[in-house]
Amino acid sequence: MANIKSQKKRNRQNQVRRQRNKTITSDLKTSIRRVREAAAAGEPTDELMRAAQKKIDTAAAKGVLHPSTAARKKSRLASSLNSN
């Protein structure tokens, strides 16, 4: 455990941020999984794809994902849907 007051505060902040990032990341993964499952089942994916892209953009805006990572995820998801 840290002895320095500023490090104790930093540890508390990191815990709060880790929890926030975890919920955003989990929600993002679930959204992407739903798109892929719908595509595999042959169901329409337009609405799910829009929702997934919005969640990817939100994660990038909040700093959970790097902007390049967000762009790559959107691109790969779209190309996987177009190839089916």
N, C-alpha and C positions, 0 to 999 in steps of 0.2 A: 504494500500500500504506500502511496506517495505521502511524503511529509510536508511538501511545499504546498502552500495554500492555493496558488494559481494552478498547480497540477491537479489538485483535488477538484477544483472547479472545472478544469478541462475534461477530466474523467466523467463528471456528471453531464457535461454538455455532449460528450461523445456518446454516452448511453442514450440520451434523448434522440440525438440525430440518427443513431443506428436503428432505433425502433421505427422512426419515421421513414427512413430509407427502406427498411425491411417491408413495411406495409405497401409502399409504392412498388417495390420490386416484385413482391408476391402478386399484387393485383395485375401488374404488367404481364407476368408469366402466364397467369390464368387466362387473360384476354387473348394472348397469342395462341395458347393451347386450344381455346374454343374455336378460333378461326381455323386452325389446322384440322381439328376434329370435324368441323362442319364441311370443310373441303373434302375430306376423306369419305364422308357419308354422302356427298353429292348434294348437299343442301346449299341454298344461296348464302353467300358470304359477304355481300356488299356492306350491310349494316355492321356486322361483326368486324369487318376489316377497318371501317371508319373509326369504330370505337377503339380498336387496338392501336391504330395510328395516333389517335388523340392521346392515348395513355403513354405511348412512346414519346411523343412531343412534350407531354407534361413532365415526364421523368427527366428529360433532357433540360427542360426549363428550370427545374428545381435542383439540378446539379447531381441527380442520382446517376444519370448516364451522361457520358461525354457526347457532344453533338454528333461526332463522326460515328460513334457506336449506334446512336439512335437512327441516323440515316442508313447505316448498314442493315440494321434490323428491319426497318421498313422496306428497304429494297429487296432483301432476301425473302421476306414474307410475301411481297407482291409477286416476285418472280416465281416463287413456289406455287402460288395460286394460278398464275398464267400458264405454267407448264402442265398443269393437270387438265 
